[in-house]
Amino acid sequence: MTVDTGPAHAHLLQVAENDHAQRVGTAAWLDRELAFGAKVYYKGWLGEDRRIEKHWIAGPQATVRTRRALETGQLEFMDFPRLVDLVGGTAEGLHRIQADELHRALDEGWTSVAMTQESSRRPLADETEVAVFAQQEGGYDELAARFPLHVLCQLTTAVENEVHVVHSLGVHHRDLLDVGWGAQEAQGRWRVSGDLDAHVAQRFGGALTGAMRRAREVAEQGTGESPDLHVDLGAVGFVDVACAQLMVLAARSAPPGQRLVLHDPPRLLRRLLDALERPHTIVLADGEAA
């Protein structure tokens, strides 16, 4: 995983494959938000004794600024079990907590607010649970669109099942940072960067499915937008055949009227798609062409 040190994202999913990598990325994010004067709310897991002193943000893995923020109150920590009790397991309850924290910080005079949470360890075993999860994450988006809020969702694949990982990428497809690749929705396109190799194929497939679904939902809202998903691949260096197959599968399984438009695809991907008998619902475009 590449630590994100660029401009802040409104709602970013950070994917890591082990706790150490997740902590490195989160520590950098925390330090940046605190340095810019944000009030930060952290949701995470404590040990059986529920002592914050044993969590990494209070130890040597955190920066001096982070540890000081815990002491001054600029950084507040809430244990997941307590959060679950407060929200009652509902999206509405979580939205209430999010809004209460945000408005309390703004009322206290903080000019910006940041929120982050560790992997939730939810099974996401059925479509109903996935829908609730998406609704809960949507609460962050609604607040970030109206207030100076930055959100970092942490996804550690080592502690989640494969179903959770795939659905998380689908829900967070608009802004994600994974191991070796990332994606962001901007200016009407889904911009993918990095290397799409076999190691990340399943996660890329989850994100692609989410992006296709989102394009259809926007079109169905009567916005006048096309249901086509425009994918900018200009910053992609390598594409494995597994990821190419997922593009073909996504295009073939899309409902009538939706296309997958690939802008500036790498030469290797063009050859792979030809070998896979590219369906007519995949359109290859150079530059601004559609």
The 8 nearest C-alpha neighbors of each residue, nearest first, counted from 0:
[[1, 178, 177, 179, 15, 2, 20, 14],
 [2, 0, 3, 178, 179, 24, 176, 177],
 [3, 1, 24, 4, 0, 27, 23, 28],
 [2, 4, 5, 1, 24, 28, 27, 176],
 [5, 3, 2, 6, 27, 28, 31, 7],
 [4, 6, 3, 7, 8, 2, 31, 28],
 [7, 5, 8, 4, 3, 9, 31, 28],
 [6, 8, 5, 9, 149, 4, 32, 3],
 [7, 9, 10, 11, 149, 6, 150, 174],
 [8, 10, 149, 150, 143, 11, 148, 7],
 [11, 9, 150, 8, 151, 149, 174, 140],
 [10, 12, 151, 174, 175, 8, 152, 150],
 [13, 11, 175, 152, 151, 153, 176, 171],
 [12, 14, 176, 153, 175, 154, 152, 177],
 [15, 13, 177, 154, 155, 176, 153, 12],
 [16, 14, 155, 21, 17, 20, 0, 154],
 [15, 17, 156, 155, 157, 20, 14, 18],
 [18, 16, 157, 19, 20, 15, 155, 21],
 [17, 19, 21, 20, 22, 155, 16, 15],
 [18, 20, 22, 21, 17, 23, 15, 16],
 [21, 19, 23, 22, 18, 17, 15, 24],
 [22, 20, 18, 15, 24, 19, 23, 25],
 [21, 23, 25, 19, 20, 24, 26, 18],
 [24, 22, 20, 26, 21, 25, 19, 27],
 [23, 25, 2, 27, 21, 22, 26, 28],
 [24, 26, 28, 22, 27, 23, 29, 21],
 [25, 27, 29, 23, 28, 24, 22, 61],
 [26, 28, 30, 24, 25, 29, 31, 23],
 [29, 27, 25, 31, 26, 30, 32, 24],
 [30, 28, 26, 32, 31, 27, 25, 33],
 [29, 31, 27, 33, 28, 32, 34, 26],
 [30, 32, 34, 28, 29, 33, 27, 35],
 [33, 31, 29, 35, 34, 37, 30, 28],
 [32, 34, 36, 30, 37, 35, 31, 29],
 [33, 35, 31, 36, 32, 30, 37, 64],
 [36, 34, 32, 33, 37, 31, 111, 30],
 [35, 37, 33, 34, 32, 38, 111, 110],
 [38, 36, 111, 112, 33, 32, 35, 39],
 [37, 39, 112, 73, 113, 109, 74, 111],
 [40, 38, 113, 74, 114, 112, 37, 73],
 [39, 41, 114, 75, 74, 76, 113, 115],
 [40, 42, 76, 115, 116, 114, 75, 77],
 [43, 41, 116, 77, 76, 78, 79, 115],
 [44, 42, 117, 78, 79, 116, 41, 77],
 [43, 45, 78, 79, 46, 42, 117, 80],
 [46, 44, 49, 78, 54, 50, 43, 47],
 [45, 47, 49, 48, 44, 50, 53, 54],
 [46, 48, 49, 45, 50, 44, 53, 51],
 [47, 49, 46, 50, 45, 53, 51, 52],
 [50, 48, 45, 46, 47, 51, 78, 53],
 [51, 49, 52, 48, 53, 45, 46, 54],
 [50, 52, 54, 53, 49, 45, 57, 76],
 [51, 53, 50, 57, 54, 58, 55, 56],
 [54, 52, 51, 50, 55, 57, 58, 46],
 [55, 53, 51, 56, 52, 57, 45, 58],
 [54, 56, 58, 57, 60, 53, 61, 59],
 [57, 55, 61, 58, 54, 66, 60, 65],
 [56, 58, 55, 66, 52, 54, 61, 51],
 [57, 59, 55, 56, 60, 61, 54, 53],
 [58, 60, 61, 62, 57, 55, 56, 63],
 [61, 59, 58, 55, 62, 56, 22, 26],
 [62, 60, 56, 59, 58, 26, 65, 55],
 [63, 61, 65, 64, 66, 60, 30, 26],
 [62, 64, 66, 65, 67, 61, 59, 68],
 [63, 65, 67, 62, 66, 68, 30, 33],
 [66, 64, 68, 62, 67, 63, 61, 30],
 [65, 67, 63, 69, 68, 57, 64, 62],
 [66, 68, 70, 64, 69, 65, 63, 71],
 [69, 67, 73, 65, 74, 71, 70, 66],
 [70, 68, 74, 66, 72, 67, 71, 75],
 [69, 71, 67, 68, 72, 66, 73, 74],
 [72, 70, 68, 69, 73, 67, 74, 66],
 [71, 73, 74, 69, 70, 68, 75, 38],
 [72, 74, 68, 38, 71, 39, 69, 75],
 [75, 73, 39, 69, 68, 72, 40, 38],
 [76, 74, 40, 41, 72, 39, 69, 73],
 [75, 77, 41, 42, 40, 78, 74, 43],
 [78, 76, 42, 41, 79, 43, 82, 75],
 [77, 79, 43, 44, 81, 80, 42, 45],
 [78, 80, 82, 81, 43, 44, 83, 42],
 [81, 79, 83, 82, 78, 84, 44, 77],
 [80, 82, 84, 79, 83, 78, 85, 77],
 [81, 83, 79, 85, 84, 80, 86, 78],
 [84, 82, 80, 86, 81, 85, 87, 88],
 [85, 83, 81, 82, 87, 86, 80, 88],
 [84, 86, 82, 83, 87, 81, 92, 96],
 [87, 85, 92, 93, 83, 88, 84, 89],
 [86, 88, 84, 89, 85, 83, 92, 93],
 [87, 89, 86, 83, 90, 92, 84, 93],
 [90, 88, 92, 91, 87, 86, 93, 131],
 [89, 91, 135, 93, 92, 94, 134, 131],
 [92, 90, 94, 89, 93, 95, 86, 135],
 [93, 91, 86, 95, 89, 90, 94, 87],
 [92, 94, 96, 90, 86, 95, 91, 97],
 [95, 93, 97, 91, 92, 96, 138, 98],
 [94, 96, 92, 98, 93, 97, 99, 91],
 [97, 95, 99, 93, 94, 98, 100, 92],
 [98, 96, 94, 100, 95, 99, 101, 93],
 [97, 99, 101, 95, 100, 96, 94, 102],
 [100, 98, 96, 102, 101, 97, 103, 95],
 [101, 99, 103, 97, 98, 102, 96, 104],
 [100, 102, 98, 104, 99, 103, 97, 105],
 [101, 103, 105, 99, 104, 100, 106, 98],
 [102, 104, 106, 100, 101, 105, 99, 107],
 [105, 103, 107, 101, 102, 106, 109, 100],
 [104, 106, 102, 109, 108, 107, 103, 101],
 [105, 107, 103, 108, 104, 102, 109, 101],
 [108, 106, 104, 105, 109, 103, 102, 110],
 [107, 109, 105, 106, 110, 104, 103, 111],
 [108, 110, 105, 111, 104, 107, 38, 37],
 [111, 109, 108, 105, 37, 112, 147, 36],
 [112, 110, 37, 147, 109, 148, 38, 113],
 [111, 113, 38, 148, 37, 39, 147, 149],
 [114, 112, 39, 149, 148, 150, 38, 37],
 [115, 113, 40, 150, 39, 41, 151, 149],
 [116, 114, 151, 41, 152, 150, 42, 40],
 [117, 115, 42, 152, 41, 43, 153, 118],
 [116, 118, 153, 43, 119, 42, 152, 154],
 [119, 117, 154, 153, 120, 155, 116, 159],
 [118, 120, 121, 117, 116, 79, 154, 43],
 [121, 119, 118, 159, 122, 158, 163, 160],
 [120, 122, 119, 123, 163, 159, 118, 124],
 [121, 123, 124, 163, 120, 160, 162, 159],
 [124, 122, 128, 129, 163, 121, 125, 162],
 [123, 125, 122, 128, 126, 162, 129, 163],
 [126, 124, 127, 128, 123, 129, 122, 130],
 [125, 127, 129, 128, 130, 124, 123, 131],
 [128, 126, 130, 129, 125, 131, 123, 124],
 [127, 129, 131, 123, 130, 126, 125, 132],
 [128, 130, 126, 132, 127, 131, 123, 133],
 [129, 131, 133, 127, 128, 132, 126, 134],
 [132, 130, 134, 128, 133, 129, 135, 127],
 [131, 133, 129, 135, 130, 134, 128, 136],
 [134, 132, 130, 136, 135, 131, 170, 137],
 [135, 133, 137, 131, 132, 136, 130, 90],
 [134, 136, 90, 132, 137, 138, 133, 131],
 [137, 135, 133, 138, 134, 139, 132, 140],
 [138, 136, 134, 140, 139, 135, 133, 141],
 [137, 139, 141, 136, 140, 135, 94, 142],
 [138, 140, 142, 137, 141, 136, 143, 150],
 [141, 139, 137, 143, 138, 142, 144, 10],
 [140, 142, 138, 144, 139, 143, 137, 145],
 [141, 143, 139, 145, 144, 140, 146, 138],
 [144, 142, 148, 140, 146, 145, 141, 139],
 [143, 145, 141, 142, 146, 140, 147, 148],
 [146, 144, 142, 143, 141, 147, 148, 140],
 [145, 147, 143, 148, 142, 144, 111, 101],
 [148, 146, 111, 112, 143, 149, 145, 110],
 [147, 149, 112, 143, 113, 146, 111, 9],
 [150, 148, 9, 113, 10, 8, 114, 112],
 [149, 151, 10, 114, 115, 113, 9, 11],
 [152, 150, 115, 11, 10, 12, 153, 114],
 [153, 151, 12, 116, 115, 11, 13, 150],
 [152, 154, 117, 13, 118, 116, 12, 151],
 [155, 153, 14, 118, 13, 156, 15, 152],
 [156, 154, 15, 16, 157, 14, 158, 17],
 [155, 157, 16, 159, 158, 154, 15, 164],
 [156, 158, 155, 17, 16, 159, 18, 160],
 [159, 157, 156, 155, 120, 160, 118, 17],
 [160, 158, 156, 120, 157, 163, 164, 161],
 [159, 161, 163, 162, 164, 122, 158, 156],
 [162, 160, 164, 163, 165, 159, 156, 166],
 [161, 163, 165, 164, 160, 166, 123, 124],
 [164, 162, 166, 160, 161, 123, 165, 122],
 [163, 165, 161, 167, 162, 166, 168, 160],
 [166, 164, 205, 168, 162, 202, 167, 163],
 [165, 167, 169, 163, 168, 164, 205, 170],
 [168, 166, 164, 170, 169, 165, 163, 171],
 [169, 167, 206, 171, 165, 166, 172, 205],
 [168, 170, 209, 206, 205, 166, 172, 167],
 [169, 171, 167, 168, 172, 133, 209, 166],
 [172, 170, 168, 173, 169, 167, 174, 12],
 [171, 173, 206, 169, 168, 174, 170, 210],
 [174, 172, 184, 183, 171, 175, 182, 189],
 [175, 173, 183, 11, 172, 182, 171, 12],
 [176, 174, 12, 182, 11, 181, 13, 172],
 [175, 177, 181, 13, 14, 12, 180, 182],
 [178, 176, 14, 180, 181, 0, 179, 13],
 [177, 179, 0, 180, 15, 14, 1, 176],
 [180, 178, 193, 194, 0, 177, 1, 181],
 [181, 179, 193, 177, 192, 194, 178, 176],
 [180, 182, 176, 177, 192, 175, 191, 193],
 [183, 181, 191, 175, 190, 174, 192, 176],
 [182, 184, 174, 173, 190, 189, 185, 175],
 [183, 185, 189, 173, 188, 190, 174, 182],
 [184, 186, 188, 187, 183, 189, 190, 173],
 [187, 185, 188, 184, 189, 190, 183, 229],
 [186, 188, 185, 184, 189, 229, 228, 230],
 [189, 187, 229, 185, 230, 186, 184, 190],
 [188, 190, 184, 230, 183, 231, 229, 191],
 [191, 189, 231, 183, 182, 230, 188, 184],
 [192, 190, 182, 232, 181, 231, 189, 235],
 [193, 191, 235, 234, 181, 180, 182, 190],
 [192, 194, 180, 235, 179, 236, 234, 181],
 [193, 195, 237, 236, 180, 235, 179, 196],
 [196, 194, 238, 237, 239, 199, 242, 193],
 [195, 197, 239, 198, 238, 199, 194, 200],
 [196, 198, 200, 199, 241, 239, 242, 195],
 [197, 199, 196, 200, 201, 195, 202, 178],
 [198, 200, 202, 197, 201, 196, 203, 195],
 [201, 199, 197, 203, 242, 202, 198, 204],
 [200, 202, 204, 203, 199, 205, 165, 198],
 [201, 203, 205, 204, 199, 165, 200, 168],
 [204, 202, 200, 206, 205, 201, 207, 199],
 [203, 205, 207, 201, 202, 206, 245, 200],
 [204, 206, 165, 169, 202, 208, 203, 207],
 [205, 207, 169, 168, 172, 209, 203, 208],
 [208, 206, 210, 204, 209, 205, 203, 211],
 [209, 207, 211, 205, 206, 210, 204, 212],
 [208, 210, 169, 206, 212, 207, 211, 170],
 [209, 211, 207, 213, 212, 208, 172, 206],
 [212, 210, 208, 214, 213, 209, 228, 207],
 [211, 213, 209, 215, 210, 214, 208, 216],
 [212, 214, 216, 210, 215, 211, 209, 217],
 [215, 213, 226, 211, 217, 212, 216, 228],
 [216, 214, 226, 218, 212, 213, 217, 219],
 [217, 215, 213, 219, 218, 214, 212, 220],
 [216, 218, 220, 214, 219, 215, 213, 222],
 [219, 217, 224, 215, 226, 220, 216, 225],
 [220, 218, 216, 221, 217, 215, 222, 226],
 [221, 219, 217, 218, 222, 216, 223, 215],
 [222, 220, 219, 223, 218, 217, 224, 216],
 [223, 221, 224, 220, 218, 217, 219, 225],
 [222, 224, 221, 218, 225, 220, 219, 217],
 [223, 225, 218, 222, 226, 217, 221, 214],
 [224, 226, 227, 218, 223, 214, 257, 215],
 [227, 225, 215, 214, 218, 257, 228, 224],
 [228, 226, 258, 257, 225, 259, 229, 214],
 [227, 229, 259, 214, 211, 260, 230, 226],
 [230, 228, 260, 188, 261, 189, 227, 259],
 [229, 231, 189, 261, 188, 190, 262, 260],
 [230, 232, 190, 262, 233, 189, 191, 261],
 [233, 231, 264, 235, 234, 263, 191, 262],
 [232, 234, 263, 235, 231, 264, 262, 265],
 [233, 235, 192, 232, 236, 193, 191, 231],
 [236, 234, 192, 193, 232, 233, 194, 237],
 [235, 237, 194, 193, 234, 238, 265, 192],
 [236, 238, 194, 195, 235, 239, 196, 265],
 [239, 237, 195, 196, 268, 194, 242, 240],
 [240, 238, 196, 241, 242, 197, 195, 243],
 [239, 241, 243, 242, 244, 271, 238, 197],
 [242, 240, 244, 239, 243, 197, 200, 245],
 [243, 241, 245, 200, 244, 240, 239, 246],
 [242, 244, 240, 246, 245, 241, 247, 239],
 [245, 243, 247, 241, 242, 246, 240, 248],
 [244, 246, 248, 242, 247, 243, 204, 249],
 [247, 245, 249, 243, 244, 248, 250, 242],
 [246, 248, 244, 250, 245, 249, 251, 243],
 [247, 249, 245, 251, 246, 250, 252, 244],
 [250, 248, 246, 252, 247, 251, 245, 253],
 [249, 251, 247, 253, 248, 252, 280, 259],
 [252, 250, 248, 249, 253, 247, 278, 280],
 [251, 253, 249, 250, 248, 254, 247, 255],
 [254, 252, 250, 251, 249, 257, 255, 258],
 [253, 255, 257, 256, 252, 251, 250, 258],
 [256, 254, 257, 253, 258, 252, 280, 251],
 [255, 257, 254, 258, 226, 227, 253, 280],
 [256, 258, 227, 226, 255, 254, 253, 259],
 [259, 257, 280, 227, 281, 260, 228, 250],
 [258, 260, 281, 228, 227, 250, 280, 282],
 [259, 261, 282, 229, 281, 228, 283, 230],
 [262, 260, 230, 283, 284, 282, 264, 229],
 [261, 263, 284, 231, 285, 264, 232, 230],
 [264, 262, 285, 233, 232, 286, 284, 265],
 [263, 265, 232, 262, 261, 268, 266, 233],
 [266, 264, 268, 267, 263, 269, 236, 235],
 [265, 267, 269, 268, 264, 270, 271, 263],
 [268, 266, 270, 265, 269, 271, 238, 237],
 [267, 269, 271, 265, 270, 266, 272, 238],
 [268, 270, 266, 272, 267, 271, 273, 265],
 [271, 269, 273, 267, 268, 272, 274, 266],
 [272, 270, 268, 274, 273, 269, 275, 267],
 [273, 271, 275, 277, 269, 274, 270, 268],
 [272, 274, 276, 270, 275, 271, 277, 269],
 [273, 275, 271, 272, 276, 270, 277, 269],
 [274, 276, 272, 273, 277, 271, 244, 247],
 [277, 275, 273, 274, 272, 278, 247, 271],
 [276, 278, 272, 273, 275, 279, 247, 281],
 [279, 277, 280, 281, 276, 251, 247, 250],
 [278, 280, 281, 277, 282, 258, 250, 251],
 [281, 279, 258, 278, 250, 259, 282, 251],
 [282, 280, 259, 279, 278, 260, 258, 250],
 [281, 283, 260, 261, 259, 280, 284, 279],
 [284, 282, 261, 260, 262, 281, 285, 264],
 [285, 283, 262, 288, 289, 261, 263, 282],
 [286, 284, 263, 262, 288, 287, 283, 264],
 [285, 287, 288, 263, 262, 284, 289, 233],
 [288, 286, 285, 289, 284, 262, 263, 231],
 [287, 289, 284, 286, 285, 262, 283, 263],
 [288, 284, 287, 260, 282, 262, 283, 285]]
